[in-house]
Amino acid sequence: MVRTLIGGLVAGIIIFVVGFIFWATPLGELAYAHPTDQQSAAVQNALAQNFGQGSAGAYRVPDAGSREGAAMYANGPIAVVQFNPRGYSPDDMTMILPGFIMAVIAGLLIAFGLASVSRGRSFAELGRLVVLFSLGFTVWEYLGTPIFNHFGWGYWIYSFVAESVSLILAGLVVARWFLPSHVHPVAEPVATEA
């Protein structure tokens, strides 16, 4: 239990650090298309005029819930806007502690999940489980999203790579070094001649 707990903390740190590398360094700019300053100002103005009094949330534009909205949606252009009425510094770090806590929770879930299926399995078997479950999640979550929502692919492919790397790396470290001592593979009985 203690090894698993420590492994979960280490996995959380790995997820956080890999996420930092992919998203909080200049590398993270690869995920985004970059509008000009004039385009940014025009869109920000439109957001303030149309959503300014709204609350933070994801807005499908146009909203296809009415006949007119459905026609506008069919004609395009369309967008899903992750809107927040507040402004933040581009270097804002207020998300660091909550993000770290979330990474540790994810790491603990990985560690306790692996511990629950580890008895009698080799590292190679656990490694396969880690890779396949991680890819199963990230393929659906990050590569399925642009399909179902008609999004561009750049951001989602980058997200898929970033999240796959962090989950697989964290899971492999836990599988290799932090599972309970009962994890060693069960030895096959030696056949004896009668």
ZAMARGU-4260 file (C-alpha; in steps of 0.2 Angstrom, whole numbers, plus 5000, padded with zeros to 4 digits):
<rodrens>
0) 5000/5000/5000 | 5014/5012/5005 | 5024/5008/4989 | 5008/5011/4978 | 5005/5027/4987
5) 5022/5033/4984 | 5021/5027/4966 | 5005/5037/4964 | 5014/5053/4970 | 5028/5049/4958
10) 5016/5046/4944 | 5007/5063/4947 | 5024/5072/4947 | 5028/5064/4930 | 5011/5069/4923
15) 5013/5086/4929 | 5031/5088/4923 | 5027/5081/4906 | 5012/5092/4905 | 5023/5107/4909
20) 5035/5103/4896 | 5022/5100/4882 | 5010/5115/4887 | 5020/5128/4897 | 5035/5130/4887
25) 5037/5137/4869 | 5033/5119/4863 | 5015/5122/4868 | 5013/5135/4854 | 5013/5120/4841
30) 4996/5116/4847 | 4988/5133/4842 | 4984/5142/4826 | 4989/5160/4828 | 4978/5174/4822
35) 4985/5192/4819 | 4983/5205/4832 | 4969/5213/4821 | 4960/5196/4820 | 4962/5194/4839
40) 4955/5211/4843 | 4940/5209/4831 | 4936/5192/4839 | 4939/5198/4857 | 4927/5213/4853
45) 4914/5201/4847 | 4916/5190/4862 | 4914/5205/4874 | 4899/5212/4865 | 4890/5195/4863
50) 4895/5185/4878 | 4902/5198/4889 | 4889/5196/4903 | 4889/5177/4902 | 4898/5165/4913
55) 4913/5155/4908 | 4909/5140/4898 | 4910/5131/4881 | 4899/5139/4868 | 4894/5131/4851
60) 4893/5145/4838 | 4881/5146/4830 | 4869/5136/4842 | 4861/5124/4832 | 4846/5122/4844
65) 4834/5132/4833 | 4829/5131/4815 | 4839/5148/4811 | 4854/5142/4821 | 4854/5125/4812
70) 4854/5134/4795 | 4868/5145/4801 | 4878/5130/4807 | 4875/5121/4791 | 4882/5136/4781
75) 4897/5139/4792 | 4909/5145/4799 | 4907/5136/4815 | 4916/5136/4831 | 4916/5130/4849
80) 4922/5144/4860 | 4930/5141/4877 | 4924/5157/4885 | 4930/5166/4900 | 4924/5184/4904
85) 4940/5187/4914 | 4957/5192/4908 | 4973/5183/4914 | 4991/5187/4911 | 4999/5176/4898
90) 5011/5170/4912 | 4997/5167/4925 | 5002/5153/4937 | 4987/5152/4947 | 4983/5135/4939
95) 4999/5127/4945 | 4993/5121/4962 | 4976/5115/4956 | 4984/5107/4941 | 4997/5098/4952
100) 4984/5092/4963 | 4974/5085/4948 | 4990/5077/4942 | 4993/5068/4958 | 4975/5062/4959
105) 4977/5055/4941 | 4994/5047/4947 | 4986/5039/4962 | 4972/5032/4951 | 4985/5024/4939
110) 4995/5017/4954 | 4980/5009/4963 | 4973/5003/4946 | 4989/4994/4942 | 4991/4987/4959
115) 4974/4979/4958 | 4978/4970/4942 | 4997/4967/4945 | 4997/4950/4955 | 5007/4937/4945
120) 5010/4949/4930 | 5027/4953/4923 | 5033/4971/4919 | 5031/4967/4901 | 5012/4962/4904
125) 5009/4977/4915 | 5018/4988/4902 | 5006/4982/4888 | 4991/4986/4899 | 4998/5003/4903
130) 5001/5007/4884 | 4985/5000/4878 | 4974/5008/4891 | 4982/5024/4889 | 4981/5024/4871
135) 4963/5018/4872 | 4958/5033/4882 | 4968/5046/4872 | 4963/5040/4855 | 4945/5041/4860
140) 4946/5058/4870 | 4958/5067/4859 | 4957/5060/4841 | 4938/5057/4843 | 4934/5074/4848
145) 4939/5083/4831 | 4929/5070/4822 | 4913/5072/4831 | 4914/5091/4832 | 4921/5095/4815
150) 4937/5103/4823 | 4954/5106/4815 | 4966/5092/4819 | 4982/5102/4824 | 4978/5105/4842
155) 4970/5088/4845 | 4985/5078/4838 | 4996/5088/4849 | 4985/5085/4864 | 4985/5066/4859
160) 5004/5065/4859 | 5006/5075/4875 | 4993/5066/4885 | 4999/5049/4879 | 5017/5052/4883
165) 5012/5058/4901 | 5000/5044/4905 | 5011/5030/4897 | 5027/5036/4906 | 5019/5038/4923
170) 5011/5021/4921 | 5027/5012/4916 | 5037/5020/4930 | 5023/5014/4943 | 5023/4996/4934
175) 5042/4995/4935 | 5046/5002/4952 | 5031/5005/4964 | 5020/4990/4964 | 5018/4980/4980
180) 5031/4966/4982 | 5018/4952/4978 | 5019/4957/4960 | 5032/4945/4955 | 5026/4933/4941
185) 5020/4917/4947 | 5033/4903/4943 | 5027/4889/4932 | 5028/4872/4940 | 5042/4862/4934
190) 5037/4846/4926 | 5044/4830/4934 | 5046/4813/4926 | 5037/4799/4935
</rodrens>
